[in-house]
Amino acid sequence: MGFVAGVEAIVGAGYVKRDAESLERYGTDALKRGHPADLVVLPADTREIAAVVRLCNEHRVPVVPRGGGTGYTGGSVPVEGGVVLGLDRLNRILRIDEESLFAVTQPNVITGDLQDAVERVGLFYPPDPASLKECAIGGNVAENSGGPRAFKYGVTTHWILGLEAVLPTGEIVRTGGKTVKNVVGYDLTHLIVGSEGTLAIVTEITVRLIPKPPVQATLRATFPSVEAAVGGVTGLIGRRVIPAALELVDGTCLDAVAKYLNVTSLAPPGTAAILLIEVDGLSELVTGEAARVEEACRAAGASEILRATSEAERQELWRVRRELSTSLKVITPLKYNHDIVVPKGRIPELFQLVERLKRDYRLRIPCFGHVGDGNIHVNIMVGPEDLDEQARAHAAERVLFEGTLALEGSISGEHGIGFAKAKYLGLELTPDVIELMKRVKRAFDPNGILNPGKIFPNGDPGALPIAD
Ligand SMILES: Cc1cc2nc3c(=O)[nH]c(=O)nc-3n(C[C@H](O)[C@H](O)[C@H](O)COP(=O)(O)OP(=O)(O)OC[C@H]3O[C@@H](n4cnc5c(N)ncnc54)[C@H](O)[C@@H]3O)c2cc1C
C-alpha cells in the first residue's frame, strides 16, 4: 500500500485533503509567508495521530502539527512539504474538575472558549493571547504563549500540569499529571511546552485553574511621552500594585486605530502613549489598588485618566487594544511583527532605539505591547510591493535584535522562532547551547520528520510567499 493510501486507511479518505485550496490554506499562518502542504490530514483522535505519525516516520515524510494557524513565525508552515496534521477535530473540553481545580482538554479547543467554559463555573484560566478567539490551546502550549495578563499571572507554561503527546516515532506518552506539585524525573511537560511543535504532537492538556477574581477595575492613562508612560509603570510597581493587565500603546498606533475606526481622535492632542491598566481581585483590594494606579499615573505626568464605571465602558477602553492588529493595516497591509522583550527598566532605551531605526532606515514602526513584562511589539510596516523598503526593514530588524540583546533582552518573548527568525538564533544562543538543543531534538525525533526547518538556523527554508 502506498503512503497516501496508508494514511487514508487510518483516518478515512474524507479526512485527507489534496485540493489546492486546502493545501494552501493549511500551508500558511499569520506570518503570511506560506508553503503548500503535499497532504492535509485531519485525524479524529490520538490513536489516529500516532498511526499517521508512525507511517510518516517509516516513509521519512515531514509532518507538521497545526492548531488555529495564528502563529507569527511560520511555525505551522510545512516549509519542506509533507503532511500538515490539522488537529481541527480534537476540539472538546474533556473535564472541568471544580474541586481539584484543573481542566482536561483536547488541543484544538479555542483558548477563549476554554476561558468562557471555566468562567461559567466561577473558575479562571488566565493566559490570554490577544488572538484568543482564533488560536487553540495546543498552539498556545507549543508556543508557550503569553498575553496582557502575563505580568500578574504568568504565561501558558505556568498553567500546564500535564500532557498527553505523540512522539515523532509514533509512541503515545503522558507527562506530568493532575497536581501542581510533581517532581518525578525530568520535567518533560515543560520541555514540550514552547517546543514549537518540533518535539511532540500534543494531544491532551491538563491546565491549572484558580477561582475567578470577582472584581476588576480598568483604567486608561494618557501620557505626553513614552518615558512618562514607563514612569507610570515604575510608579505603580513602586506602590506595590501588580496589575492583571498593563498595556502600552504608542501615538502612531492610536492614530492608526482612529483612522480605522473612522474617528477624529482617540486621545487628547499631544498624546504620545497610553497605558491600559486593569487590576483584579477582591472588591476592597481593587478599590485601593485602582486609587494607587491613578496616583502613580498622575505623578508620572498623565494628562488624562479614565476609569470604566460599567462593563460597556470597560469594553470601550479595551477596544483600542483589541482593534490594534487589524488597524495597522491602514498604514500598509504587510508588517514584520517583532515581539522582543527587555527588562522593564530598559524600555525607554528600547524606544530610543526604535526612534533611531525609524530615522536611519526611513521606516514606519508603530509599537505597542505588554509593558509590564517589557514585551513590546515592534511592527515594521512595509509595502508589499516595495522591495527597497523590505530590504531596509530586514536590515533594521537585525539592528533591533542586536540592540535588544545589548539591553539584556530576548529576540522573542511570545511568538517563538519558527522559520522566520531561525537565522537569528545564534545572535542570542551560544553554539554549545544550540548543539544541546539539537541533541534534545534528535532524542525525540531521530529521523527529523517532525516540523523540520524550524528553530534551528539550517539555511533559508525557501518558503514561497502566498498571497494574503
Ligand atoms: C492578532 C494576533 C494576536 C496575537 N497575540 C498574541 C499574544 O498576545 N501573545 C502570544 O503569545 N501570541 C500571540 N499571537 C501569536 C499566536 O496567536 C500564538 O502563537 C498562538 O499560541 C498560536 O496558536 P495556534 O493554535 O494558532 O497555533 P498554530 O499557528 O497553528 O501553530 C503554532 C505552532 O504550534 C505548533 N502546534 C500547534 N498545535 C500543536 C499541537 N497540538 N502539538 C504540537 N505542536 C502544535 C505548530 O506546529 C506551530 O509550530 C497573536 C497572533 C495574532 C494573529
The ligand as an ORCA input file, in Angstrom:
! r2SCAN-3c Opt
* xyz 0 1
  C      -3.905     39.017     16.059
  C      -2.922     38.120     16.775
  C      -2.631     38.378     18.102
  C      -1.713     37.581     18.781
  N      -1.460     37.841     20.098
  C      -0.603     37.064     20.779
  C      -0.355     37.322     22.175
  O      -0.914     38.235     22.785
  N       0.524     36.506     22.786
  C       1.160     35.474     22.154
  O       1.947     34.760     22.784
  N       0.932     35.223     20.838
  C       0.071     35.973     20.148
  N      -0.171     35.701     18.824
  C       0.512     34.575     18.162
  C      -0.299     33.249     18.147
  O      -1.688     33.508     18.277
  C       0.169     32.306     19.243
  O       1.493     31.887     18.997
  C      -0.733     31.065     19.406
  O      -0.355     30.339     20.547
  C      -0.687     30.142     18.206
  O      -1.712     29.184     18.380
  P      -2.362     28.456     17.132
  O      -3.341     27.472     17.664
  O      -2.864     29.421     16.155
  O      -1.079     27.679     16.592
  P      -0.557     27.481     15.098
  O      -0.259     28.793     14.475
  O      -1.432     26.544     14.378
  O       0.816     26.737     15.416
  C       1.835     27.365     16.135
  C       2.937     26.346     16.418
  O       2.447     25.366     17.311
  C       2.565     24.059     16.739
  N       1.384     23.330     17.198
  C       0.087     23.697     17.080
  N      -0.698     22.786     17.699
  C       0.130     21.845     18.214
  C      -0.063     20.653     18.967
  N      -1.272     20.242     19.336
  N       1.032     19.930     19.313
  C       2.273     20.330     18.977
  N       2.510     21.450     18.268
  C       1.451     22.197     17.897
  C       2.654     24.282     15.242
  O       3.347     23.246     14.610
  C       3.405     25.598     15.185
  O       4.785     25.365     15.300
  C      -1.067     36.501     18.112
  C      -1.372     36.245     16.775
  C      -2.288     37.042     16.108
  C      -2.598     36.742     14.673
*
